Amino acid sequence: MSRGKWWAGLALLAVLWAAAAVPAVAAAVRVMSDRAAADRLEPLIGRAVLALEAERRLSVAENTRPGTSAAPAGLAAQRARTDQAGELLRQGGDGLLDRLRATDTTRAADALTERMGGLASVRAAVDGGRMDRHGALAAYTKIIAFDGVDRSPLSQARELLSEEDALLAAVAGTPRLADADRARLAELAGARRTLMTGADIPGDTRLRSMEDALILRPGAVPGGWSVAFNQVNNALWERSTNADQETRSSGTPYAIAVIAWAALTGGGGLIAVAALLVFLRRNRRAPGLGRAARNAETQALPQVTARGVDSLLRDLERRNQSLVHRLLRQLDGLARHETDDATLGDLFRADHLANRMRRNLEKAVLLSGDLPGRRWSRPVPLADVVRAAASEVPEYERVSTSRIAPVNLEGDAVTATMHLLAELIENATTFAPAQTRVRVSGEPTPDGYEITVADVGPGMTDDDLATAHAVMTDPAPRPGGTWWGLYSAGRFADRLGVTIRLHNAPGGGLVATVTVPANLLEVPAEFPVEDLVGQS
């Protein structure tokens, strides 16, 4: 096949991979951002609603003096609490992700914040006597009204009950309810009871009897209404909060599945694209092509085309690195707010899968000769580099990294060293028995620093050791995939100027020794440690 067809095939493969991987990763980011927005904003929405409900009740219950602008002390204090809750909600919705992409929760938060902007005029009308109690009740209820939030039936029932309480507060002290008030009470009570069908709420029976008495017979509000209301309202709040949390948690398995699919699609496709790219680069001057053939290839496919494909691939790699970084930040945010042990376990496994996907992306970037997006400008403790490398292999729990003498690694060498060690550690966990541990240790030497990766597996024959060292020094990969891990480690070593030696341990197993030159090291000093798993 001509080189032009190879490059055309590579371009087609890259486009197909991008068509599958970018939507998959974008979907994973969307799911996680939706969940993160809900976890962050829904408690703030609930706090603002509770504050508005309390202010509504006081506004219709307190006897403000017509013609004045002063509110009673209790109402003024509640207004301050409402304003504080509104400000927290506004600040909570000002995140970068919220501005870039709206969700149902962010839209509901924005709508409630906008409606709360009308509180000043409502308060002024109440204080000035220009709005009676029924008008204030309607105005506050309009501000509280929810738009586009998926709430549990018990949550909706609690809001209806709160409106009932405010309605009765508006007519407190009167000898009897007006017919219009009784009709509205019947409407609210009927809707609430429908939503509470099958729910056993403490105090609800007593509350219903009071509602029935007010609806069926004209009379004053019963003296025990407040006690019965508080009991039912508190029980509904607790149960609705738990139900809303369960609803959000039930979406976690779906989110995990979306992330896993994004990792498989993005990582697997990228490996295929990168492998073909490396093959083409390593075989630009293949022995089988004579000068005339190479000239013909040059005429058929100008160098500008090759550079265009390279630019396309590198742009795709950078985009996917950015998406993976966002995925990891979302997972970290979810894990920080999650209390369920099973869900935390799922999130941890998804985070590990995303870290492995990032490793494949950065590995492809480094092997193609480019620089990954994750880089460090300051030295990093080598022990942290080793732990980060161990965390990116499938069987990370089998790796011991406790014996690393303190030393710092130059920031420019962190990523390549991390991936070099990850290749050696994964190789050790793959070939050693499953129940055994792989031990990574490190200590300074006169020429630099020596890191050893030791397993207790079968070791290697002399022929295999010779082949392994040849693979690590050969700029072209061997076909078949058997040696690709060591080939990658060799490429990283060549890039850094470090050496790798493999030998069988006297007691059995294989030992990989990595010698890091002194020019990549720094004497340990006190400085903020940069997070190898997060943003650098």
Helices and strands as residue ranges (DSSP letters): H 3-61, H 73-92, H 96-100, H 104-116, H 119-127, H 133-144, H 153-170, H 179-195, H 204-216, H 225-250, H 252-282, H 291-300, H 303-337, H 341-367, E 380-381, H 382-391, G 396-398, E 399-404, E 408-409, G 411-413, H 414-431, E 438-445, E 448-454, H 462-473, H 484-496, E 499-504, E 510-517, G 518-520, E 521-522
